[in-house]
């Protein structure tokens, strides 16, 4: 009996050792969105079988959204544009963040091929945000002299990693400077 236990112990360790705790299972969720090229995307289904590094932004953000996006791009570059990892930035401002606005925003950050921006119908976008536990609230609203509505949004600061089964396995403060290194280290442990 002792020999059996000794022989099984390494296999149990290997089976459980590198698997992080599941924070949230999004595998049963389905959100009909659009990418920066106005192509329909079903999230997370269209990314099945790949890791997803995902941040939440809006393009008119005066502060941390650009840091979140820079971190996503830096992770992508540091990992040499891995084929089994998709990088996603989802907006919580679908009224202003149209596919063309997101494309222009992505071009300014020089994102790579495996980088997708997501927007869509407000109902779908807000359902995704609820599922990902991302909170946002308009903090200031005004109308410009030419009649355009101007507003800013207070929001969660988050980057999360989904495994190949669309389970959230890591979450981070998305605008922190050390995040690219930490995300890369965590992904390398589970890939």
Secondary structure, 3 states (H helix, E strand, C coil): CHHHHHHHHHHHHHHHHCCCCCCEECCCCCEEEEECCCCEEEECHHHCCCEEEEEEECCCCCCHHHHHHHHHHHHHHHCCCCCCEEEEEEECCCCCCCHHHHHHHHHHHCCCCCEEEEECCHHHHHHHHHHCCCCEEEEEEEECCCCCEEEEEEECCCEEEECCCCEEEEEECCCCCCHHHHHHHHHHHHC
